Every structure is written in C-alpha cells, then in structure tokens.
Amino acid sequence: MTAATQLREWARLIQRDIHAVTLASRDPRTPWYAKAIAIAVAAYAVSPIYLIPDFIPIFGQLDDLVIPPLGIWLVV
C-alpha cells in the first residue's frame, strides 16, 4: 500500500467514525459522558483556542492532527 492509499483509507475511517458519533449523540441510550467527550472534541476542533499554540514548531500543528482523532476514537 502506498502512503497516499493509506492516508485515503485513514480519512475514510475517520469520516465513518464521525458519522457514527453524530448518530450516537442523538440516541438517548448513549451515556452522557460519551456525549460530553464528543462535544468537547468537536469544540476543540473548531475552536480558535488551542492547548498548544501553532507558533510553537512541530507541536503546534501536531496537536491538531492528534487530539481530534484520539477524541473520536475515545468516543467510539
């Protein structure tokens, strides 16, 4: 598998998980803490406030690539 193919597959899986989290957040059987984590991850992804500012080399951009997928994984 090439790197581009792996990246496309990873993006497809993330998209599937986001859809699953959206559906689960509307289901009354979903625990409140899973909904809270989903809201926190979504808020972090669209928030202009970051844990690590972007002007810090490497780590500023790395947190944007790591935290949302880990949060989605945690919710799923």
N, CA, C and O atoms as a Tripos MOL2 file, in Angstrom:
@<TRIPOS>MOLECULE
protein
  304   303    76     0     0
PROTEIN
NO_CHARGES

@<TRIPOS>ATOM
      1 N           0.8350   -1.1810    0.0000 N.3       1 MET1
      2 CA          0.0000    0.0000    0.0000 C.3       1 MET1
      3 C           0.8790    1.2430    0.0000 C.2       1 MET1
      4 O           1.8480    1.3310    0.7540 O.2       1 MET1
      5 N           0.5380    2.1820   -0.8340 N.am      2 THR2
      6 CA          1.2920    3.4280   -0.8660 C.3       2 THR2
      7 C           0.8220    4.3410    0.2650 C.2       2 THR2
      8 O          -0.2200    4.1190    0.8810 O.2       2 THR2
      9 N           1.6100    5.3530    0.5090 N.am      3 ALA3
     10 CA          1.2730    6.2910    1.5830 C.3       3 ALA3
     11 C          -0.0290    7.0230    1.2830 C.2       3 ALA3
     12 O          -0.8320    7.2690    2.1830 O.2       3 ALA3
     13 N          -0.2370    7.3690    0.0130 N.am      4 ALA4
     14 CA         -1.4670    8.0680   -0.3620 C.3       4 ALA4
     15 C          -2.6900    7.1800   -0.1630 C.2       4 ALA4
     16 O          -3.7390    7.6570    0.2720 O.2       4 ALA4
     17 N          -2.5630    5.9070   -0.4740 N.am      5 THR5
     18 CA         -3.6660    4.9670   -0.2850 C.3       5 THR5
     19 C          -3.9730    4.8020    1.1960 C.2       5 THR5
     20 O          -5.1380    4.7640    1.5930 O.2       5 THR5
     21 N          -2.9370    4.7050    2.0080 N.am      6 GLN6
     22 CA         -3.1400    4.5770    3.4540 C.3       6 GLN6
     23 C          -3.7950    5.8250    4.0230 C.2       6 GLN6
     24 O          -4.6680    5.7300    4.8860 O.2       6 GLN6
     25 N          -3.3810    6.9890    3.5490 N.am      7 LEU7
     26 CA         -3.9680    8.2440    4.0270 C.3       7 LEU7
     27 C          -5.4430    8.3360    3.6420 C.2       7 LEU7
     28 O          -6.2680    8.7680    4.4460 O.2       7 LEU7
     29 N          -5.7750    7.9330    2.4190 N.am      8 ARG8
     30 CA         -7.1790    7.9340    1.9920 C.3       8 ARG8
     31 C          -8.0180    6.9780    2.8370 C.2       8 ARG8
     32 O          -9.1410    7.3010    3.2230 O.2       8 ARG8
     33 N          -7.4660    5.8070    3.1180 N.am      9 GLU9
     34 CA         -8.1810    4.8220    3.9510 C.3       9 GLU9
     35 C          -8.3900    5.3690    5.3590 C.2       9 GLU9
     36 O          -9.4720    5.2200    5.9280 O.2       9 GLU9
     37 N          -7.3620    6.0000    5.9230 N.am     10 TRP10
     38 CA         -7.4660    6.5750    7.2620 C.3      10 TRP10
     39 C          -8.5180    7.6810    7.2830 C.2      10 TRP10
     40 O          -9.3080    7.7630    8.2230 O.2      10 TRP10
     41 N          -8.5350    8.5330    6.2530 N.am     11 ALA11
     42 CA         -9.5280    9.6050    6.1700 C.3      11 ALA11
     43 C         -10.9390    9.0350    6.0430 C.2      11 ALA11
     44 O         -11.8830    9.5720    6.6230 O.2      11 ALA11
     45 N         -11.0810    7.9520    5.2870 N.am     12 ARG12
     46 CA        -12.3910    7.3190    5.1390 C.3      12 ARG12
     47 C         -12.8730    6.7600    6.4720 C.2      12 ARG12
     48 O         -14.0540    6.8740    6.8020 O.2      12 ARG12
     49 N         -11.9750    6.1620    7.2330 N.am     13 LEU13
     50 CA        -12.3430    5.6110    8.5370 C.3      13 LEU13
     51 C         -12.7220    6.7160    9.5210 C.2      13 LEU13
     52 O         -13.6630    6.5640   10.2990 O.2      13 LEU13
     53 N         -11.9940    7.8160    9.4850 N.am     14 ILE14
     54 CA        -12.3230    8.9580   10.3570 C.3      14 ILE14
     55 C         -13.7010    9.5010    9.9930 C.2      14 ILE14
     56 O         -14.5000    9.8160   10.8750 O.2      14 ILE14
     57 N         -13.9770    9.6090    8.6980 N.am     15 GLN15
     58 CA        -15.2810   10.1060    8.2540 C.3      15 GLN15
     59 C         -16.3950    9.1690    8.7250 C.2      15 GLN15
     60 O         -17.4510    9.6330    9.1560 O.2      15 GLN15
     61 N         -16.1700    7.8700    8.6480 N.am     16 ARG16
     62 CA        -17.1630    6.8930    9.1130 C.3      16 ARG16
     63 C         -17.3930    7.0470   10.6200 C.2      16 ARG16
     64 O         -18.5300    7.0130   11.0900 O.2      16 ARG16
     65 N         -16.3000    7.2150   11.3660 N.am     17 ASP17
     66 CA        -16.4260    7.3560   12.8150 C.3      17 ASP17
     67 C         -17.1410    8.6440   13.1990 C.2      17 ASP17
     68 O         -17.9160    8.6580   14.1550 O.2      17 ASP17
     69 N         -16.8920    9.7250   12.4640 N.am     18 ILE18
     70 CA        -17.5830   10.9860   12.7450 C.3      18 ILE18
     71 C         -19.0820   10.8150   12.5270 C.2      18 ILE18
     72 O         -19.8910   11.3110   13.3120 O.2      18 ILE18
     73 N         -19.4450   10.1160   11.4660 N.am     19 HIS19
     74 CA        -20.8670    9.8590   11.2100 C.3      19 HIS19
     75 C         -21.4710    9.0080   12.3390 C.2      19 HIS19
     76 O         -22.5870    9.2700   12.7860 O.2      19 HIS19
     77 N         -20.7390    8.0030   12.7890 N.am     20 ALA20
     78 CA        -21.2200    7.1490   13.8810 C.3      20 ALA20
     79 C         -21.3860    7.9490   15.1660 C.2      20 ALA20
     80 O         -22.3630    7.7620   15.8910 O.2      20 ALA20
     81 N         -20.4450    8.8350   15.4520 N.am     21 VAL21
     82 CA        -20.5380    9.6620   16.6660 C.3      21 VAL21
     83 C         -21.7380   10.5960   16.5700 C.2      21 VAL21
     84 O         -22.4280   10.8160   17.5650 O.2      21 VAL21
     85 N         -21.9950   11.1490   15.3820 N.am     22 THR22
     86 CA        -23.1510   12.0230   15.1930 C.3      22 THR22
     87 C         -24.4490   11.2750   15.4610 C.2      22 THR22
     88 O         -25.3330   11.7860   16.1480 O.2      22 THR22
     89 N         -24.5640   10.0810   14.9270 N.am     23 LEU23
     90 CA        -25.7720    9.2830   15.1580 C.3      23 LEU23
     91 C         -25.9010    8.8900   16.6300 C.2      23 LEU23
     92 O         -26.9920    8.9450   17.1970 O.2      23 LEU23
     93 N         -24.7990    8.5000   17.2370 N.am     24 ALA24
     94 CA        -24.8320    8.0800   18.6410 C.3      24 ALA24
     95 C         -25.1760    9.2390   19.5710 C.2      24 ALA24
     96 O         -25.8210    9.0380   20.6000 O.2      24 ALA24
     97 N         -24.7510   10.4420   19.2200 N.am     25 SER25
     98 CA        -25.0300   11.5850   20.0960 C.3      25 SER25
     99 C         -26.5150   11.9160   20.1460 C.2      25 SER25
    100 O         -26.9750   12.5610   21.0880 O.2      25 SER25
    101 N         -27.2610   11.4840   19.1510 N.am     26 ARG26
    102 CA        -28.7000   11.7330   19.1250 C.3      26 ARG26
    103 C         -29.5010   10.6030   19.7660 C.2      26 ARG26
    104 O         -30.7050   10.7390   19.9830 O.2      26 ARG26
    105 N         -28.8460    9.5070   20.0650 N.am     27 ASP27
    106 CA        -29.5330    8.3470   20.6330 C.3      27 ASP27
    107 C         -29.6330    8.4970   22.1530 C.2      27 ASP27
    108 O         -28.6170    8.7360   22.8060 O.2      27 ASP27
    109 N         -30.8150    8.3650   22.7240 N.am     28 PRO28
    110 CA        -30.9630    8.5210   24.1760 C.3      28 PRO28
    111 C         -30.2680    7.4190   24.9750 C.2      28 PRO28
    112 O         -30.0580    7.5820   26.1770 O.2      28 PRO28
    113 N         -29.9100    6.3120   24.3460 N.am     29 ARG29
    114 CA        -29.2240    5.2340   25.0620 C.3      29 ARG29
    115 C         -27.7300    5.4830   25.2320 C.2      29 ARG29
    116 O         -27.0630    4.7680   25.9800 O.2      29 ARG29
    117 N         -27.1980    6.4940   24.5410 N.am     30 THR30
    118 CA        -25.7760    6.8180   24.6500 C.3      30 THR30
    119 C         -25.5110    7.4590   26.0060 C.2      30 THR30
    120 O         -26.2290    8.3780   26.4010 O.2      30 THR30
    121 N         -24.4850    6.9890   26.7320 N.am     31 PRO31
    122 CA        -24.1770    7.5690   28.0550 C.3      31 PRO31
    123 C         -23.8130    9.0560   27.9460 C.2      31 PRO31
    124 O         -23.2690    9.5050   26.9370 O.2      31 PRO31
    125 N         -24.1190    9.7890   28.9860 N.am     32 TRP32
    126 CA        -23.8740   11.2310   28.9940 C.3      32 TRP32
    127 C         -22.4000   11.5600   28.8460 C.2      32 TRP32
    128 O         -22.0570   12.5600   28.2170 O.2      32 TRP32
    129 N         -21.5130   10.7350   29.4150 N.am     33 TYR33
    130 CA        -20.0890   11.0450   29.3540 C.3      33 TYR33
    131 C         -19.5460   10.8780   27.9290 C.2      33 TYR33
    132 O         -18.6210   11.5940   27.5430 O.2      33 TYR33
    133 N         -20.0910    9.9640   27.1540 N.am     34 ALA34
    134 CA        -19.6790    9.8280   25.7530 C.3      34 ALA34
    135 C         -20.1250   11.0520   24.9580 C.2      34 ALA34
    136 O         -19.3920   11.5490   24.1030 O.2      34 ALA34
    137 N         -21.3300   11.5310   25.2480 N.am     35 LYS35
    138 CA        -21.8120   12.7380   24.5810 C.3      35 LYS35
    139 C         -20.9550   13.9420   24.9650 C.2      35 LYS35
    140 O         -20.6480   14.7770   24.1140 O.2      35 LYS35
    141 N         -20.5670   14.0400   26.2330 N.am     36 ALA36
    142 CA        -19.7400   15.1560   26.6980 C.3      36 ALA36
    143 C         -18.3740   15.1510   26.0170 C.2      36 ALA36
    144 O         -17.8760   16.2050   25.6200 O.2      36 ALA36
    145 N         -17.7690   13.9780   25.8800 N.am     37 ILE37
    146 CA        -16.4650   13.8820   25.2080 C.3      37 ILE37
    147 C         -16.6130   14.2650   23.7370 C.2      37 ILE37
    148 O         -15.7630   14.9660   23.1880 O.2      37 ILE37
    149 N         -17.6840   13.8080   23.1000 N.am     38 ALA38
    150 CA        -17.9180   14.1410   21.6900 C.3      38 ALA38
    151 C         -18.0640   15.6500   21.5070 C.2      38 ALA38
    152 O         -17.5200   16.2120   20.5560 O.2      38 ALA38
    153 N         -18.7800   16.2990   22.3940 N.am     39 ILE39
    154 CA        -18.9500   17.7520   22.3110 C.3      39 ILE39
    155 C         -17.6210   18.4580   22.5400 C.2      39 ILE39
    156 O         -17.3040   19.4270   21.8510 O.2      39 ILE39
    157 N         -16.8400   17.9740   23.5090 N.am     40 ALA40
    158 CA        -15.5360   18.5850   23.7920 C.3      40 ALA40
    159 C         -14.5870   18.4500   22.6050 C.2      40 ALA40
    160 O         -13.8710   19.3970   22.2780 O.2      40 ALA40
    161 N         -14.5730   17.3040   21.9660 N.am     41 VAL41
    162 CA        -13.7010   17.1000   20.8040 C.3      41 VAL41
    163 C         -14.1430   17.9910   19.6500 C.2      41 VAL41
    164 O         -13.3070   18.6070   18.9880 O.2      41 VAL41
    165 N         -15.4360   18.0660   19.4040 N.am     42 ALA42
    166 CA        -15.9390   18.9260   18.3320 C.3      42 ALA42
    167 C         -15.6250   20.3960   18.6210 C.2      42 ALA42
    168 O         -15.2360   21.1380   17.7190 O.2      42 ALA42
    169 N         -15.7920   20.8110   19.8640 N.am     43 ALA43
    170 CA        -15.4950   22.1900   20.2310 C.3      43 ALA43
    171 C         -14.0110   22.4870   20.0690 C.2      43 ALA43
    172 O         -13.6430   23.5690   19.6130 O.2      43 ALA43
    173 N         -13.1560   21.5380   20.4360 N.am     44 TYR44
    174 CA        -11.7190   21.7350   20.2790 C.3      44 TYR44
    175 C         -11.3480   21.8390   18.8030 C.2      44 TYR44
    176 O         -10.4970   22.6480   18.4320 O.2      44 TYR44
    177 N         -11.9740   21.0350   17.9690 N.am     45 ALA45
    178 CA        -11.6420   21.0320   16.5480 C.3      45 ALA45
    179 C         -11.9900   22.3570   15.8700 C.2      45 ALA45
    180 O         -11.2830   22.7760   14.9540 O.2      45 ALA45
    181 N         -13.0480   23.0160   16.2930 N.am     46 VAL46
    182 CA        -13.4560   24.2630   15.6470 C.3      46 VAL46
    183 C         -13.0890   25.5110   16.4470 C.2      46 VAL46
    184 O         -13.3160   26.6270   15.9810 O.2      46 VAL46
    185 N         -12.5340   25.3430   17.6260 N.am     47 SER47
    186 CA        -12.2020   26.4670   18.4900 C.3      47 SER47
    187 C         -10.9230   27.1690   18.0410 C.2      47 SER47
    188 O          -9.9760   26.5210   17.5940 O.2      47 SER47
    189 N         -10.8990   28.4880   18.1610 N.am     48 PRO48
    190 CA         -9.6560   29.2110   17.8530 C.3      48 PRO48
    191 C          -8.6500   29.1500   19.0070 C.2      48 PRO48
    192 O          -7.5150   29.6050   18.8620 O.2      48 PRO48
    193 N          -9.0550   28.5980   20.1350 N.am     49 ILE49
    194 CA         -8.1830   28.4750   21.3000 C.3      49 ILE49
    195 C          -7.5750   27.0760   21.2920 C.2      49 ILE49
    196 O          -8.3000   26.0860   21.1930 O.2      49 ILE49
    197 N          -6.2480   26.9880   21.3960 N.am     50 TYR50
    198 CA         -5.5510   25.7150   21.3210 C.3      50 TYR50
    199 C          -4.8080   25.4280   22.6100 C.2      50 TYR50
    200 O          -4.4190   26.3480   23.3300 O.2      50 TYR50
    201 N          -4.6110   24.1440   22.9040 N.am     51 LEU51
    202 CA         -3.7980   23.7600   24.0570 C.3      51 LEU51
    203 C          -2.3470   24.1530   23.8380 C.2      51 LEU51
    204 O          -1.6830   24.6570   24.7440 O.2      51 LEU51
    205 N          -1.8650   23.9160   22.6240 N.am     52 ILE52
    206 CA         -0.5020   24.2790   22.2540 C.3      52 ILE52
    207 C          -0.6160   25.2360   21.0680 C.2      52 ILE52
    208 O          -1.1190   24.8500   20.0130 O.2      52 ILE52
    209 N          -0.1520   26.4900   21.2290 N.am     53 PRO53
    210 CA         -0.2820   27.4570   20.1310 C.3      53 PRO53
    211 C           0.4500   26.9980   18.8730 C.2      53 PRO53
    212 O           1.4480   26.2830   18.9530 O.2      53 PRO53
    213 N          -0.0550   27.4150   17.7090 N.am     54 ASP54
    214 CA          0.5040   26.9920   16.4280 C.3      54 ASP54
    215 C           1.8920   27.5540   16.1580 C.2      54 ASP54
    216 O           2.6170   27.0090   15.3270 O.2      54 ASP54
    217 N           2.2800   28.6250   16.8350 N.am     55 PHE55
    218 CA          3.5880   29.2020   16.5440 C.3      55 PHE55
    219 C           4.7300   28.3920   17.1700 C.2      55 PHE55
    220 O           5.8950   28.6550   16.8720 O.2      55 PHE55
    221 N           4.4240   27.4230   18.0200 N.am     56 ILE56
    222 CA          5.4500   26.5370   18.5610 C.3      56 ILE56
    223 C           5.7340   25.4780   17.4930 C.2      56 ILE56
    224 O           4.8360   24.7270   17.1140 O.2      56 ILE56
    225 N           6.9680   25.4130   17.0080 N.am     57 PRO57
    226 CA          7.2720   24.4970   15.9000 C.3      57 PRO57
    227 C           6.9020   23.0460   16.2120 C.2      57 PRO57
    228 O           7.0920   22.5770   17.3340 O.2      57 PRO57
    229 N           6.3940   22.3710   15.2500 N.am     58 ILE58
    230 CA          6.0020   20.9640   15.2280 C.3      58 ILE58
    231 C           4.8520   20.6650   16.1850 C.2      58 ILE58
    232 O           3.8190   20.1600   15.7470 O.2      58 ILE58
    233 N           4.9950   20.9540   17.4530 N.am     59 PHE59
    234 CA          3.9680   20.6030   18.4340 C.3      59 PHE59
    235 C           2.6770   21.3890   18.2390 C.2      59 PHE59
    236 O           1.5940   20.8870   18.5410 O.2      59 PHE59
    237 N           2.7820   22.6100   17.7390 N.am     60 GLY60
    238 CA          1.5930   23.4220   17.4930 C.3      60 GLY60
    239 C           0.6680   22.8080   16.4590 C.2      60 GLY60
    240 O          -0.5530   22.8560   16.6070 O.2      60 GLY60
    241 N           1.2410   22.2340   15.4160 N.am     61 GLN61
    242 CA          0.4290   21.5860   14.3930 C.3      61 GLN61
    243 C           0.1310   20.1390   14.7490 C.2      61 GLN61
    244 O          -0.9060   19.6040   14.3580 O.2      61 GLN61
    245 N           1.0260   19.5050   15.4820 N.am     62 LEU62
    246 CA          0.8550   18.0960   15.8250 C.3      62 LEU62
    247 C          -0.3750   17.8720   16.7020 C.2      62 LEU62
    248 O          -1.0680   16.8670   16.5400 O.2      62 LEU62
    249 N          -0.6540   18.7840   17.6200 N.am     63 ASP63
    250 CA         -1.8300   18.5890   18.4740 C.3      63 ASP63
    251 C          -3.1230   18.6500   17.6650 C.2      63 ASP63
    252 O          -4.1040   17.9940   18.0140 O.2      63 ASP63
    253 N          -3.1280   19.4420   16.5750 N.am     64 ASP64
    254 CA         -4.3140   19.4890   15.7120 C.3      64 ASP64
    255 C          -4.5130   18.1800   14.9550 C.2      64 ASP64
    256 O          -5.6410   17.8360   14.6010 O.2      64 ASP64
    257 N          -3.4550   17.4630   14.7110 N.am     65 LEU65
    258 CA         -3.5380   16.1890   13.9990 C.3      65 LEU65
    259 C          -3.7980   15.0050   14.9100 C.2      65 LEU65
    260 O          -4.2770   13.9660   14.4550 O.2      65 LEU65
    261 N          -3.4880   15.1470   16.1960 N.am     66 VAL66
    262 CA         -3.5680   14.0150   17.1180 C.3      66 VAL66
    263 C          -4.8170   14.0580   18.0020 C.2      66 VAL66
    264 O          -5.4910   13.0390   18.1550 O.2      66 VAL66
    265 N          -5.1300   15.1910   18.5740 N.am     67 ILE67
    266 CA         -6.2030   15.2640   19.5670 C.3      67 ILE67
    267 C          -7.5920   14.9360   18.9890 C.2      67 ILE67
    268 O          -8.2960   14.1210   19.5840 O.2      67 ILE67
    269 N          -8.0200   15.5280   17.8630 N.am     68 PRO68
    270 CA         -9.3520   15.1530   17.3490 C.3      68 PRO68
    271 C          -9.5050   13.6640   17.0110 C.2      68 PRO68
    272 O         -10.5050   13.0670   17.4110 O.2      68 PRO68
    273 N          -8.5580   13.0340   16.2910 N.am     69 PRO69
    274 CA         -8.7390   11.5980   16.0480 C.3      69 PRO69
    275 C          -8.7340   10.7560   17.3260 C.2      69 PRO69
    276 O          -9.4840    9.7860   17.4340 O.2      69 PRO69
    277 N          -7.8920   11.1260   18.2890 N.am     70 LEU70
    278 CA         -7.8950   10.3870   19.5600 C.3      70 LEU70
    279 C          -9.2160   10.5760   20.3030 C.2      70 LEU70
    280 O          -9.7300    9.6380   20.9130 O.2      70 LEU70
    281 N          -9.7590   11.7800   20.2510 N.am     71 GLY71
    282 CA        -11.0480   12.0150   20.8910 C.3      71 GLY71
    283 C         -12.1630   11.2200   20.2320 C.2      71 GLY71
    284 O         -13.0210   10.6630   20.9170 O.2      71 GLY71
    285 N         -12.1540   11.1650   18.9060 N.am     72 ILE72
    286 CA        -13.1470   10.3750   18.1900 C.3      72 ILE72
    287 C         -13.0010    8.8990   18.5460 C.2      72 ILE72
    288 O         -13.9910    8.2050   18.7790 O.2      72 ILE72
    289 N         -11.7560    8.4310   18.5850 N.am     73 TRP73
    290 CA        -11.5070    7.0340   18.9560 C.3      73 TRP73
    291 C         -12.0300    6.7520   20.3600 C.2      73 TRP73
    292 O         -12.6240    5.7020   20.6030 O.2      73 TRP73
    293 N         -11.8120    7.6780   21.2780 N.am     74 LEU74
    294 CA        -12.2780    7.5130   22.6630 C.3      74 LEU74
    295 C         -13.7990    7.4450   22.7240 C.2      74 LEU74
    296 O         -14.3520    6.6260   23.4570 O.2      74 LEU74
    297 N         -14.4700    8.2840   21.9710 N.am     75 VAL75
    298 CA        -15.9290    8.2870   21.9590 C.3      75 VAL75
    299 C         -16.4690    6.9940   21.3540 C.2      75 VAL75
    300 O         -17.4270    6.4100   21.8600 O.2      75 VAL75
    301 N         -15.8430    6.5590   20.2670 N.am     76 VAL76
    302 CA        -16.2990    5.3360   19.5930 C.3      76 VAL76
    303 C         -16.0730    4.1470   20.5000 C.2      76 VAL76
    304 O         -16.3870    3.0170   20.1270 O.2      76 VAL76
@<TRIPOS>BOND
     1     1     2 1
     2     2     3 1
     3     3     4 2
     4     3     5 am
     5     5     6 1
     6     6     7 1
     7     7     8 2
     8     7     9 am
     9     9    10 1
    10    10    11 1
    11    11    12 2
    12    11    13 am
    13    13    14 1
    14    14    15 1
    15    15    16 2
    16    15    17 am
    17    17    18 1
    18    18    19 1
    19    19    20 2
    20    19    21 am
    21    21    22 1
    22    22    23 1
    23    23    24 2
    24    23    25 am
    25    25    26 1
    26    26    27 1
    27    27    28 2
    28    27    29 am
    29    29    30 1
    30    30    31 1
    31    31    32 2
    32    31    33 am
    33    33    34 1
    34    34    35 1
    35    35    36 2
    36    35    37 am
    37    37    38 1
    38    38    39 1
    39    39    40 2
    40    39    41 am
    41    41    42 1
    42    42    43 1
    43    43    44 2
    44    43    45 am
    45    45    46 1
    46    46    47 1
    47    47    48 2
    48    47    49 am
    49    49    50 1
    50    50    51 1
    51    51    52 2
    52    51    53 am
    53    53    54 1
    54    54    55 1
    55    55    56 2
    56    55    57 am
    57    57    58 1
    58    58    59 1
    59    59    60 2
    60    59    61 am
    61    61    62 1
    62    62    63 1
    63    63    64 2
    64    63    65 am
    65    65    66 1
    66    66    67 1
    67    67    68 2
    68    67    69 am
    69    69    70 1
    70    70    71 1
    71    71    72 2
    72    71    73 am
    73    73    74 1
    74    74    75 1
    75    75    76 2
    76    75    77 am
    77    77    78 1
    78    78    79 1
    79    79    80 2
    80    79    81 am
    81    81    82 1
    82    82    83 1
    83    83    84 2
    84    83    85 am
    85    85    86 1
    86    86    87 1
    87    87    88 2
    88    87    89 am
    89    89    90 1
    90    90    91 1
    91    91    92 2
    92    91    93 am
    93    93    94 1
    94    94    95 1
    95    95    96 2
    96    95    97 am
    97    97    98 1
    98    98    99 1
    99    99   100 2
   100    99   101 am
   101   101   102 1
   102   102   103 1
   103   103   104 2
   104   103   105 am
   105   105   106 1
   106   106   107 1
   107   107   108 2
   108   107   109 am
   109   109   110 1
   110   110   111 1
   111   111   112 2
   112   111   113 am
   113   113   114 1
   114   114   115 1
   115   115   116 2
   116   115   117 am
   117   117   118 1
   118   118   119 1
   119   119   120 2
   120   119   121 am
   121   121   122 1
   122   122   123 1
   123   123   124 2
   124   123   125 am
   125   125   126 1
   126   126   127 1
   127   127   128 2
   128   127   129 am
   129   129   130 1
   130   130   131 1
   131   131   132 2
   132   131   133 am
   133   133   134 1
   134   134   135 1
   135   135   136 2
   136   135   137 am
   137   137   138 1
   138   138   139 1
   139   139   140 2
   140   139   141 am
   141   141   142 1
   142   142   143 1
   143   143   144 2
   144   143   145 am
   145   145   146 1
   146   146   147 1
   147   147   148 2
   148   147   149 am
   149   149   150 1
   150   150   151 1
   151   151   152 2
   152   151   153 am
   153   153   154 1
   154   154   155 1
   155   155   156 2
   156   155   157 am
   157   157   158 1
   158   158   159 1
   159   159   160 2
   160   159   161 am
   161   161   162 1
   162   162   163 1
   163   163   164 2
   164   163   165 am
   165   165   166 1
   166   166   167 1
   167   167   168 2
   168   167   169 am
   169   169   170 1
   170   170   171 1
   171   171   172 2
   172   171   173 am
   173   173   174 1
   174   174   175 1
   175   175   176 2
   176   175   177 am
   177   177   178 1
   178   178   179 1
   179   179   180 2
   180   179   181 am
   181   181   182 1
   182   182   183 1
   183   183   184 2
   184   183   185 am
   185   185   186 1
   186   186   187 1
   187   187   188 2
   188   187   189 am
   189   189   190 1
   190   190   191 1
   191   191   192 2
   192   191   193 am
   193   193   194 1
   194   194   195 1
   195   195   196 2
   196   195   197 am
   197   197   198 1
   198   198   199 1
   199   199   200 2
   200   199   201 am
   201   201   202 1
   202   202   203 1
   203   203   204 2
   204   203   205 am
   205   205   206 1
   206   206   207 1
   207   207   208 2
   208   207   209 am
   209   209   210 1
   210   210   211 1
   211   211   212 2
   212   211   213 am
   213   213   214 1
   214   214   215 1
   215   215   216 2
   216   215   217 am
   217   217   218 1
   218   218   219 1
   219   219   220 2
   220   219   221 am
   221   221   222 1
   222   222   223 1
   223   223   224 2
   224   223   225 am
   225   225   226 1
   226   226   227 1
   227   227   228 2
   228   227   229 am
   229   229   230 1
   230   230   231 1
   231   231   232 2
   232   231   233 am
   233   233   234 1
   234   234   235 1
   235   235   236 2
   236   235   237 am
   237   237   238 1
   238   238   239 1
   239   239   240 2
   240   239   241 am
   241   241   242 1
   242   242   243 1
   243   243   244 2
   244   243   245 am
   245   245   246 1
   246   246   247 1
   247   247   248 2
   248   247   249 am
   249   249   250 1
   250   250   251 1
   251   251   252 2
   252   251   253 am
   253   253   254 1
   254   254   255 1
   255   255   256 2
   256   255   257 am
   257   257   258 1
   258   258   259 1
   259   259   260 2
   260   259   261 am
   261   261   262 1
   262   262   263 1
   263   263   264 2
   264   263   265 am
   265   265   266 1
   266   266   267 1
   267   267   268 2
   268   267   269 am
   269   269   270 1
   270   270   271 1
   271   271   272 2
   272   271   273 am
   273   273   274 1
   274   274   275 1
   275   275   276 2
   276   275   277 am
   277   277   278 1
   278   278   279 1
   279   279   280 2
   280   279   281 am
   281   281   282 1
   282   282   283 1
   283   283   284 2
   284   283   285 am
   285   285   286 1
   286   286   287 1
   287   287   288 2
   288   287   289 am
   289   289   290 1
   290   290   291 1
   291   291   292 2
   292   291   293 am
   293   293   294 1
   294   294   295 1
   295   295   296 2
   296   295   297 am
   297   297   298 1
   298   298   299 1
   299   299   300 2
   300   299   301 am
   301   301   302 1
   302   302   303 1
   303   303   304 2
@<TRIPOS>SUBSTRUCTURE
     1 MET1         2 RESIDUE 1 A MET
     2 THR2         6 RESIDUE 1 A THR
     3 ALA3        10 RESIDUE 1 A ALA
     4 ALA4        14 RESIDUE 1 A ALA
     5 THR5        18 RESIDUE 1 A THR
     6 GLN6        22 RESIDUE 1 A GLN
     7 LEU7        26 RESIDUE 1 A LEU
     8 ARG8        30 RESIDUE 1 A ARG
     9 GLU9        34 RESIDUE 1 A GLU
    10 TRP10       38 RESIDUE 1 A TRP
    11 ALA11       42 RESIDUE 1 A ALA
    12 ARG12       46 RESIDUE 1 A ARG
    13 LEU13       50 RESIDUE 1 A LEU
    14 ILE14       54 RESIDUE 1 A ILE
    15 GLN15       58 RESIDUE 1 A GLN
    16 ARG16       62 RESIDUE 1 A ARG
    17 ASP17       66 RESIDUE 1 A ASP
    18 ILE18       70 RESIDUE 1 A ILE
    19 HIS19       74 RESIDUE 1 A HIS
    20 ALA20       78 RESIDUE 1 A ALA
    21 VAL21       82 RESIDUE 1 A VAL
    22 THR22       86 RESIDUE 1 A THR
    23 LEU23       90 RESIDUE 1 A LEU
    24 ALA24       94 RESIDUE 1 A ALA
    25 SER25       98 RESIDUE 1 A SER
    26 ARG26      102 RESIDUE 1 A ARG
    27 ASP27      106 RESIDUE 1 A ASP
    28 PRO28      110 RESIDUE 1 A PRO
    29 ARG29      114 RESIDUE 1 A ARG
    30 THR30      118 RESIDUE 1 A THR
    31 PRO31      122 RESIDUE 1 A PRO
    32 TRP32      126 RESIDUE 1 A TRP
    33 TYR33      130 RESIDUE 1 A TYR
    34 ALA34      134 RESIDUE 1 A ALA
    35 LYS35      138 RESIDUE 1 A LYS
    36 ALA36      142 RESIDUE 1 A ALA
    37 ILE37      146 RESIDUE 1 A ILE
    38 ALA38      150 RESIDUE 1 A ALA
    39 ILE39      154 RESIDUE 1 A ILE
    40 ALA40      158 RESIDUE 1 A ALA
    41 VAL41      162 RESIDUE 1 A VAL
    42 ALA42      166 RESIDUE 1 A ALA
    43 ALA43      170 RESIDUE 1 A ALA
    44 TYR44      174 RESIDUE 1 A TYR
    45 ALA45      178 RESIDUE 1 A ALA
    46 VAL46      182 RESIDUE 1 A VAL
    47 SER47      186 RESIDUE 1 A SER
    48 PRO48      190 RESIDUE 1 A PRO
    49 ILE49      194 RESIDUE 1 A ILE
    50 TYR50      198 RESIDUE 1 A TYR
    51 LEU51      202 RESIDUE 1 A LEU
    52 ILE52      206 RESIDUE 1 A ILE
    53 PRO53      210 RESIDUE 1 A PRO
    54 ASP54      214 RESIDUE 1 A ASP
    55 PHE55      218 RESIDUE 1 A PHE
    56 ILE56      222 RESIDUE 1 A ILE
    57 PRO57      226 RESIDUE 1 A PRO
    58 ILE58      230 RESIDUE 1 A ILE
    59 PHE59      234 RESIDUE 1 A PHE
    60 GLY60      238 RESIDUE 1 A GLY
    61 GLN61      242 RESIDUE 1 A GLN
    62 LEU62      246 RESIDUE 1 A LEU
    63 ASP63      250 RESIDUE 1 A ASP
    64 ASP64      254 RESIDUE 1 A ASP
    65 LEU65      258 RESIDUE 1 A LEU
    66 VAL66      262 RESIDUE 1 A VAL
    67 ILE67      266 RESIDUE 1 A ILE
    68 PRO68      270 RESIDUE 1 A PRO
    69 PRO69      274 RESIDUE 1 A PRO
    70 LEU70      278 RESIDUE 1 A LEU
    71 GLY71      282 RESIDUE 1 A GLY
    72 ILE72      286 RESIDUE 1 A ILE
    73 TRP73      290 RESIDUE 1 A TRP
    74 LEU74      294 RESIDUE 1 A LEU
    75 VAL75      298 RESIDUE 1 A VAL
    76 VAL76      302 RESIDUE 1 A VAL
